[in-house]
Amino acid sequence: MNKKVKQILTTNEIIVVYIIIALCILIGIVNPVFLGMSTAITLSRAMLITLIFAICEMVVIISGGIDVSFPAVACIAMYSTIRFVIAFGIESPIFAYGMVALIGLAFGALNAYLIAKIKLPPLIATLGVSSVANGATLAFLGTKEISNIPEKMDALSKVFLISYTNSQGITYQLTALILIPVSMIIVAYYVLKYTMLGRGIYAIGGDKNAARIAGFNVTRIQFIVYMSSGLFAGIGGLTYTILMRQASPQSLMGSEMMVIAAVVVGGTRITGGHGTVIGTILGVLLIAIVQNNLIMLGIPTHFQTFVVGLIIVIGTSITSLRAKKIANSAKV
């Protein structure tokens, strides 16, 4: 087999594709309905919020950092916004999205300042910001769930791009909010592949000093990366609230590890400098299939966490071994 073809067939993305195909065949044999439009719509909805967070986390990890604060930032941005618009009778979804974006941007700037200026390790800085945001939400905004979100915002949850009715008469509808992660995917792909900013993100993830010598403004790029992550965390939080049709101050807490796992399983190196948008989409898809459909294979719900953990360990191990092999071949 041609060496180049062999390399392509053993990339992280292709390996994840193999696993996804194998799972789909297994589930499809047990339940043929799985291989249909209804599953595609259900998985799209299940992936929607995770994709928003995963695209941002992928860019952060490629840049050599990590952000574990996005669930807390998403919660404080959306919860404070919902309380504000209800208190002042504001119905506009545009205003609400603008407000969560600004709050997220502020927390992203705080992360960037701590990491780029104060030189704190990214994990410590974002963990601290996460605690501050989560604590502030509970201490100053309250712990009560809000179910009466503004009518015009609630109406967004009922706007659909596709409506499909299966042979049993069950209707599946694809929300128009899927356009948010789709737009992010297109922009992230273009920026990382075709712009100097994208090259800079990869460069500082590989070696900050080398990137600085090459002429990249490391501090500016880190601010852009972390502020973008905060901005879209806020947007993701409000989108989740609209889909669920209620706001909870703790609804997204604890999701950071699963998002990071999906990104790393998709081939993004946790050490930075390498990762692709396609790989991240595949990683999110794999996790979504495991979380939502293993019950069709007769696997109890409490075993699904074990299976997800196993996939994470195997996926990250493959990524690590490939990176080590590439590093060793470069030395030779």
N, C-alpha and C positions, 0 to 999 in steps of 0.2 A: 504493500500500500504506500502511495506517495506520502512523504513525511509531512508535507503541508496539510494534506487532507486528513491525516491521522491527528494532527494537532487540532484542527477544526472540530473533528468528531469527539475530541476529549476535553473540550473547553467546559468550564463550569456551566455556562448557559445550556449547552447541549446535554450535559449530564442531567440537569434539572428537567429538561424536556423529556428525556428518557423516562425519568421517574414519574412525571405527570402523565405521560402516555400509558405507562404500565398501570398506574392507579385508575385512570379512566377506563381502561380495558377491563380491569378486575371489577370495578363498580358497575360498569355497563353490562357485564355478563350476569351479575346478580340482579341488577335492575336496569333493563334496557331503556327505561324512561330517562335515565341519567344522561344518555347521549342525545339530548334534544335541546330545543330552544329554551325550555323552562329552566334548565340547569344553567345555561349561559347567562340568563337574566338574573337568576338567584345569586350566582357567583359574582356577577358584576356589582350587585348591590352590596354583597358581603365584603368585597375588596375596596369599595369606594373610599372609605375613610382611611383605611390602612395604606392605600396607595398615596394619598395626599401626604401623610406623615413619612412614608418610606422614601418618596422621591427627595424630600428635604433631608432626611437622615443620610441617604446615599451621598448627596453632595457634601454634607458635613464630614462623613467618614472618608470620602475620597480626598478631602483637603487635609487629612491627617488628624482630625478631631473626632469628637463624639458629642451628641446632645441627648441627655436623658431628661431634659426639662420640658420637652414639648407637650407631654400630657397635662402637666400642671399649668403651663402657659395657655394651652387650649381651654382648660377648665376655667381659669380666672378671666380670660378674655370673653368667652361666651357667656359665662354666668353673670359677670358684671354688666355686660351689654344687655342681656335679657332683662335684668332688674332695672337698668336705666331706661330702656325703651318702654317698659311697662309703667314705670313711675311717671314718665312724662307723656305717655300716650302716643308714642312714635310708632308708626306702622311700617315705615319704609325699610325693605330688606337691604337696599343700597346703603342707607345710613348705618344699619346694623353691621353689614360686612365691612364698611369703612372703619367703624369703631373697633371691631375685633382685630382688624389688620393693624391699626395704630397701636393698640395695646400689645399685640404680639410683637410688633416692630420694636417697641420700647424694651421689652424683656430680651429680645434678640440682641439689641444694642448693649444691654447690660452683660449678657453672656460674652459678647465680643470684646467689651472693654476689659472684663476680668481675664480673658484668655490672651488677647493681643497686646494689651497695655500692662496689666498687672503681672502677666505671665503665669497665671495659675494653670495647672493641668486641666484640660477640657472636662474630664470626668468630674473632678472636684468642683470646678466652677459651675457646671450645669446642674450638678446634684444640689449644690447650695441654692442656686436660683430656683430649682424645683421645690425645695423645702420652703423657701420664702413665698413663692407664688401659691403653693398649696395651703400653707399656714395662713396667709393673708385672706385667701378665699373663705376659709372656714371661720377665721376670727372676725373679719370685718363685713363679710357678705352674707354669712349664714350657712346653714346646712339643709335647708328645706328644698325639696324638689318643686319645680315650677312647671305646671302642666298647661297653664293658660298663656301660651306664647302668642304674640300679636297675630291677628288674623291673616294679614298679607304675607307674613313669613311662613305661617302654617300652610298657606295655599301653595307655596313652592314645593311642598312635599307631595302635592297632588298633580304636578306637571310631569307628564311622561313623554318619552321619545318613542317608545315601542310598547305595544300592548299585544299579548299573545294568549290565546285561549287553547288549552290542550283538549284532547279527546274526552277527558272527564268533565269538561266544562269549567276547569279552574283557570282563572285569568292571572297572568304574570305580567307585571308592568315595569319597564326600565325607567327610573327617574331621570329627569333632565339634569339633575345635579351631578351626574356622571361626567358632564362636560368640564367640571372643575379639574378633576385629576387628569382627564384627557388633555386639556390645555396645558397643564403643568408638565406632562410627559413630553409634549411637543417642544415646549420652551426649553426644558432641561436638556433634551436630546440635542437641540440646535446649539445651545450655549456651550455644552461640554465638547461637542464635536467640531464646531466651526468658529468659535470666537477665541480671542486672546484671554478673556476671563476664564474660559473653560480650560485652556492650556495652563493658566496660572494655578487653577484649583488642583489640577493633577500634579503640577510641579511642586507646590508647597506640601502636598501630601507625600510626595516621594522624598524630598529633602528641602527643608526650608532654607537652609544656607545656600544651597545650589540655586534655588529659585530666586533668592535675593541677589545673588551674583549675576544671574541671567537677566536681571532688570525688573523682576516682578515686585510690585508693592505688596509684601506679605500682609502687613497690617490691614491695608484697604481690602484685600481679598477676604481676609478673615471676617471683617466687619460685614461685608456683603453676604457671605455665606451664612453667618449666624443670624443676621437681621432677617434674611430671607426665610430661614428656618422658623424664626419666631412669628413672622408675618403669616406664613401659611399654616402654622400651628393654630393661630387664632381663627383663620378661615376654616380649617378642618374642624375645630371645635363647634363653630356655629352651624356648619353643614351637618354635623352629627346631631345637634339639637333639633334642627329642622326635620331631619329624617325620622328621629325618634318622637318628635312632637312634644318634647318636654326637656327641661334643663335641670341637670343635677350637678352639684359642685364637685362630685367625685367620679362622674361617669366614665372618664377616660383614664383615670389613674391606674397604673400598673400595665399599661399597654406598650410601654417603651421597649421591654425586652423582646416581645413578639415582633415588633416592627424592626428592631435591629437584627433579630434573627433572620427575618425574611430578606433583608438587604444583604446580609453576609452569605446566606444560602444561595442568593442570586449571583454570587461571585465577587462582590465588593470586598476587598481586603481590609480587615479591621485595622491594619497598620497604616492604611492610606495609600494614595497614589494609583489606585486601580479600581475600576468598577464601571458598569454600563447601565443605562436606563432599561434596556431589554432584559438584562439579567435580574434587575430589581423587580420588574413586572412579573417575571417567571417565579421568582422567590415568593412574592405575595400570592400569586395564583396557587402555588403548591401548598402553602400554609392554609389558604382558604379552602382548598379541596379537602385537606386532612381534617380541618376543624368542622366542616359542614357536611361531609358526606361519608366518613368512615363508618357511621352507624349502619349504612346500607350493606356493609360487608359483615355485619353482625358483631362489630367491635363496640363494646360498651363505652358510654361517654367518658367514664373515669379512666379508660385506657388511652383515650385520644391524646391526652396531655403527654403520656409516655411516648406515643408515636411521634408527636410533634417534637419532643425533646430529642428523640433518636435521630430524626431528620436533621435537626439543627446541629447535633454533634457530628454526624456524618458529613453534612454539607460544609461546615466550617473546617473540618479536618481535611477534606479534599482541597479547599481553598488554600489552607496553610501548607499542605504538602506540595501543591503546584507552585506556590510562591517560593518555597524552599528549593525546589528542583530548578526553577528558573534562575534563582540567585546562584546556585552551585554551578550551573552551566555557564553563567556569565563569567564566573571566576576562571573556569577552564578556558 
